[in-house]
Amino acid sequence: MQNVIQVFLGGMIGAIIRYGIQLIVGTTVMLWIVNVLGSFLLGCLNSYFEKKESKLTLFFTTGMLGTFTTFSTFSESTIHLLQEEPFVGVVTIIGMTLISIAAALIGYLLVRRKEI
């Protein structure tokens, strides 16, 4: 039950932060910010939690960053973009996917390097 509460509370915070960013910059820019930043932070945290046991792992990873990043909104927005501007839609799909994966890897390696 403690794990469920951690995911719930982390998820609530992540969703609120994501929504706040969306209010400030709009949906398209928000998607780039939260997916790239969230991937970077998730890479950092996963690297950190590999070496150090923490009771807050689920709070930060599955809960907070799981709701902060948003694949469903990305998917829905991309469908509309593909219908309106197919080339831009394809570039967005490839670009955001590759940049987010690179951000996660960079975050992971940065934290791992500091621990060595």
Contacts in CASP RR format, 6 or more apart in sequence:
PFRMAT RR
TARGET T0000
AUTHOR 0000-0000-0000
METHOD contacts of the structure
MODEL  1
MQNVIQVFLGGMIGAIIRYGIQLIVGTTVMLWIVNVLGSFLLGCLNSYFE
KKESKLTLFFTTGMLGTFTTFSTFSESTIHLLQEEPFVGVVTIIGMTLIS
IAAALIGYLLVRRKEI
2 55 0 8 1.000
3 58 0 8 1.000
6 55 0 8 1.000
6 56 0 8 1.000
6 58 0 8 1.000
6 59 0 8 1.000
6 63 0 8 1.000
7 58 0 8 1.000
7 59 0 8 1.000
7 62 0 8 1.000
7 63 0 8 1.000
8 63 0 8 1.000
9 59 0 8 1.000
9 63 0 8 1.000
10 59 0 8 1.000
10 60 0 8 1.000
10 63 0 8 1.000
10 64 0 8 1.000
10 67 0 8 1.000
11 63 0 8 1.000
11 64 0 8 1.000
11 66 0 8 1.000
11 67 0 8 1.000
11 68 0 8 1.000
12 67 0 8 1.000
13 64 0 8 1.000
14 63 0 8 1.000
14 64 0 8 1.000
14 65 0 8 1.000
14 66 0 8 1.000
14 67 0 8 1.000
14 68 0 8 1.000
15 67 0 8 1.000
15 68 0 8 1.000
17 64 0 8 1.000
17 68 0 8 1.000
18 30 0 8 1.000
18 34 0 8 1.000
18 67 0 8 1.000
18 68 0 8 1.000
18 69 0 8 1.000
18 70 0 8 1.000
21 30 0 8 1.000
21 33 0 8 1.000
21 34 0 8 1.000
22 30 0 8 1.000
25 33 0 8 1.000
27 73 0 8 1.000
27 77 0 8 1.000
28 77 0 8 1.000
31 70 0 8 1.000
31 73 0 8 1.000
31 74 0 8 1.000
31 77 0 8 1.000
31 96 0 8 1.000
32 96 0 8 1.000
34 68 0 8 1.000
34 69 0 8 1.000
34 70 0 8 1.000
35 69 0 8 1.000
35 70 0 8 1.000
35 71 0 8 1.000
35 74 0 8 1.000
35 96 0 8 1.000
35 100 0 8 1.000
36 96 0 8 1.000
36 99 0 8 1.000
36 100 0 8 1.000
36 103 0 8 1.000
37 103 0 8 1.000
38 65 0 8 1.000
38 68 0 8 1.000
38 69 0 8 1.000
38 100 0 8 1.000
38 103 0 8 1.000
39 69 0 8 1.000
39 100 0 8 1.000
39 101 0 8 1.000
39 103 0 8 1.000
39 104 0 8 1.000
40 103 0 8 1.000
40 104 0 8 1.000
40 106 0 8 1.000
40 107 0 8 1.000
41 65 0 8 1.000
41 107 0 8 1.000
42 61 0 8 1.000
42 65 0 8 1.000
42 66 0 8 1.000
42 69 0 8 1.000
42 104 0 8 1.000
43 103 0 8 1.000
43 104 0 8 1.000
43 105 0 8 1.000
43 107 0 8 1.000
43 108 0 8 1.000
43 111 0 8 1.000
44 107 0 8 1.000
44 108 0 8 1.000
44 110 0 8 1.000
44 111 0 8 1.000
45 57 0 8 1.000
45 60 0 8 1.000
45 61 0 8 1.000
45 65 0 8 1.000
45 111 0 8 1.000
46 61 0 8 1.000
46 108 0 8 1.000
47 107 0 8 1.000
47 108 0 8 1.000
47 109 0 8 1.000
47 110 0 8 1.000
47 111 0 8 1.000
47 112 0 8 1.000
47 115 0 8 1.000
48 111 0 8 1.000
48 115 0 8 1.000
49 57 0 8 1.000
49 61 0 8 1.000
50 112 0 8 1.000
51 115 0 8 1.000
74 96 0 8 1.000
78 89 0 8 1.000
78 92 0 8 1.000
78 93 0 8 1.000
81 88 0 8 1.000
81 89 0 8 1.000
81 92 0 8 1.000
82 89 0 8 1.000
82 90 0 8 1.000
END
